[in-house]
Amino acid sequence: MKYLYLDARYEKVRLDGQVRSAVVLLAMGVNGAGFCGN
């Protein structure tokens, strides 16, 4: 894996009848040819 992209964001989610902020973590790896691995 040549590149690793990481990001995080807050989204509003409904949990037990209440709306709360929750973190969504995103990660994507890209090889030297520019393709993502599955």
N, C-alpha and C positions, 0 to 999 in steps of 0.2 A: 504494500500500500504506500503510495507516494504522498498522497494528501489526505488529511483528515479534517473535515469541516464539522465544527460543533456550534450549536446555537441553542438558546433557551428563550422561552417567552412565557408570559403569564396569560392564562385564559380563565374566563369565568366558567365555573362548572356548578351544576346543581347536585348537592349531596345531602341526602336525608331531608329534603324539602327546603334547604337553605342554599343560597348562592354564595360561593366562595371563590377565591382566587387559587389557582393551582398552576404549578410549573409544568411546562411541556418541554422535554429535552429532545433535541434532534441531533443525530450523528450520521455522517455519510462519508464513506471511504472511497477514494478514487485511485486507480492504479496509474502507472506511467503512461499508458495508452489513452487515458481519459475516460475509462469505463468504471462504473460502480460495480462492486461485487454483490452477489445475492447471498 
